[in-house]
Amino acid sequence: MKILRLSIFNLKKNKKEAFVIAFLTMITTLALCIFIANNSKSDKIFEESFKASGSVENLVIIEKEHYRSAYRSILEENYNPRNFSEISLVFGAATDVIEPDGNTISYNLLFLTEKAERKVESFNQKEKLSDEEISGLSHPIWLPVYFRIVKGYKLNDTFTIIRGSKEYPFTVAGFYETGIGSSDGYGYKCVVSEEDYELFTQIFRGNMMAEYTGFAFDTDGEFPYNEFIEKCENTTSEYLKSANIYHRKNLEKANETQFITIFLLLIVFISFVTLIASFVLIRNKINNDIEDQMQQIGVLEALGYRSKEISLSYLLEYVISGGIGAVLGVITAILLTPVQNNLIRSMLGREFEGYAEIGGMILGALAVILAVTLFALLKARTVKKYPPVIAFRKGIKTHSFKKNVMPLENCKGSINFRLSMKSMFQEMRGNIGIAICIIATGTAILFSLMSFAFFKDGTKGLESMMGIDVDQLAVSLVNGADAEKMREEIMADSRVDYAMITYDLGRVNIPGSDEAGSTIIYDDFKNTRIMVPFAGRFPEHDNEIMISVKRADEEKRSIGDSMVLECNGVKKSYIITGTISSLYNGGSGVYLTSAGYRRVNINARPGMLYVFLKDGVNEDEFSASLLEKYGGSVKDMAKGGSSGGTLYDNLSAEAKEKIAVLMSQYGVSSVDYAIRIGDELLTGNSRQFAIKEVRSWKGMIKSQMEPIADATKTGTLAAVILVAVIVAVILAIIAASNVKRQRKSLGIMKSMGYSSKDLMTQIALKIMPVMIVSMIIASVVAIYVNKAFWYVMFSSIAQTDMLLIIAADIAMVIFAFIVTYIGAGKIKKISVTELMTE
Amino acid sequence: MVSSILKTEKLCKSFSNGGVQQHVIKNLDLEIREGDFTIIMGASGSGKSTLLYALSGMDKPSMGKVFFDGTAIQDYSNDQLAVFRRGNCGFVFQSIYLLENQTVLDNVLTGALIVQKNSPELVAKAKELLKKVGIKEEGWKKYPNQLSGGESQRVGIVRAIINDPKILFADEPTGQLNSASSTDVLDIFTEVHKNGQSIVMVTHDLKTALRGTRVLYLRDGGVVGDYVMKPYDEDDIKERRRGLTAFLEEMGW
């Protein structure tokens, strides 16, 4: 009974601490419950959605130009495919689309007919217009539900595709559940009418834009894709690695769920941090309670209470406060289920019915209560160290004392500083607990802050990791166009800062590697703006090459190694001069000088311009004006013919059509014409047909990463704030309990003339070395965590913004000083006279 | 003419106890002269300690004024009072109140370094004073728990006088000491006073009171008796005792 009374007394006496422990336990439980509830949920949602879509598990698509019927035989004979079908589809890389809000954004899109779609999956439409309404549409399109959930599209919205200088408006006729090929970066699958599909086969021509033949099928177990491609290559001597795309269920799932996994890991880490924080607080409080009640402990022991029984009195209050916190955590987690579901829905881009994993949550809460109880029990067992006599002497076992650290005799500067350092050394063991807590919270804050800073300007951070100069517009020229002349003309535009000639983005074979190399060619890499080698340097000579960090790591290649490239049967060796972080094409980029590229691709002709615009020039407006001037489609013109209008218009159209025919049918590269009509002279040239497409990397990154960037930005900012609040609460509580514990000493010092400010400064200063050392360790840990994170998630190395880390460290240390100083404000309430009359 | 170092005007101090006001000091007008060894005596609950705290700036009066060297201190904030104390006052407590986690020398220097910068002279002075009160060099590195009560109180006195305060306050400094230790401690006070130190001491012990030069007797929150003596002289002890005893008997002690 006495034990229970002591326990309730402790709980009542330290209401604030009990509240904070309950709060921390609540956060721990909440975070753990969110993890438990959603960890399996995203997998489950994907599986359910996949099942509902009726999708096959594999879709291998091969460029029609490279397709041979032997491939199908190889597949059917060797891999026993089930539910097999062969379909046709069009892949449009980095296709510009005008969004409902008027912004232009680039997507990798796959187009297929409903008939083909039904061979791949069951075309399960979640929402659609009526058949009557659809039949009234000239260009209907069915989009994956992703566009409805993440991009906010609605039925009847216009989905306008831009190719060349032309816009192709479609009307959204429905949203359908899709299994594969929807979000793995290689194309959102769009279903269009037979007529529109035909149109796309004509307008999507170019690098990675073409009609493909697809094999849709299921297999027993994992399909050995690389083996299959190799067999195909060996059979037909075609180089296929750069001409096919493989969609598969597992990759789709991994891509869709990876960011949810990151978030959940972050949440588990926060749960861990708050648990550590509550441990530190419990430790601090139990130590204080035992110290305060030492003589009472002695009395109880003298009366015959066993130390185990006394320990229980220190345990019960944590079971109560931890239990309340855990219950509140579960309730909050359940209440927040709709919010969590919305987040997951938008991150997965899939519909699902919400439910709460109450069983798992309760288990999580019990685990938290158990952890808190066990830790409290462990600490409360300290009572064992104090038999009655020692307890009566207030825990002083012997009259031996440790060495006098930092004697005041040698004090050089401020006495407040000296006394705080002295006290810090005297409480070294307690500081270790605080240090662990600060390292954990500091790591969480710094990692979250680095992620927030990275995504704070949307996808801008990612641009630096793409491994390509995203600042540039990639202008693809039509075959035979005079690249040098085009460069000069574009350079003459006042909006252009710089333009350089390069080669169209292509692929080369790398013998011994499963992954072809995506070529990135510069005359001189000094002209790059954003790209920075991770290690080594850019290639300078024709026998040098730079590769991605991912390739270097996966293929065990190092700077100084030689590497063979193969193109059209020509093999050349290159020396690796450097590595670069590269998200471009999954880190498959190989970086060569123009001369170096020509060694392996003898017939290569420059077919692309990189255009860097001056600051402030609108990329979209510039692209539009460029396409208007140079981007006439030869095919459109040849098919379109003249259409009414004035004599001048008609003649001009006729002339353009003639040029189009000359260029497309006879390979003519340059034409000038002049027609006299009375006194008027009508002139023109073939320059209008010089540009095939203008590609914006920024737009592409935006379409693929913006929703993730936004979610990460919000999530990490919330994490920074939450953890900072936890740090503040812990430091303030520790400072306040320090005041309580050292009440007598502080009172004595007050009587000597130390002001409250002096003593508050001492308490705040005392935490500073712990804070500084912990933040340095946290910085190192956070840098490694950040690097590991980026490497695992994106096969890329994040550049560390040391300035940000140093600034954050300084801010944290100052923050800790202020919080502790304020937390120690209780000193003001200590009256010297009260102390003396105690 | 000896100037006053402390002066009160209509000083009142009351406490609230369970909603009931208790007036401990009532409209007290008092003057403490510089160089005096003033003893405050009275029955338990007469307000001795309360008066000491009010005079020393440890506590604020409920009403009235306290002048220290002509400056009113009753309206000072707590931090202003702390600064005032560090420069002007020394304190010796009945419970001694040494800092338990600091050595003897550090206890003394903690009191000193808040007032003055560290210097070899200051450290030498602290050591010299410790020696003077009988704490030898081997004791300087000891912690309070390793000292006897008398030794601790002697360290307490050194800590109180290290800054050469204008006035030294002592609240029953021998209350927890045995007879031999008490005498040692009182001898130190006498010695300090002889060197010109103003002292205000609360006690209910006759032996201690004999060391003073002036005895104020408190009853019901007011000074009801004021007895002046010559500076302490061992040869004169019988006469001194007789006079003081008579005064105290008259006061009803």
Interface residues (C-beta under 8 A of the other chain):
Chain A: I396 H399 F401 N404 P407 L408 E409 N410 C411 K412 I415 R418 L419 K422 S423 Q426 K744 S745 G747 I748 M749 K750 S751 M752 G753 Y754 S755 S756 K757 D758 K828 S831 V832 T833 L835 M836 T837
Chain B: S49 Y53 M58 D59 N78 D79 A82 V83 F84 R85 R86 G87 C89 F91 F93 S95 Y97 L98 L99 E100 N101 Q102 T103 L105 D106 L109 T110 G111 L113 I114 V115 N118 V123 K141 Y143 N145 Q146 R159 D171
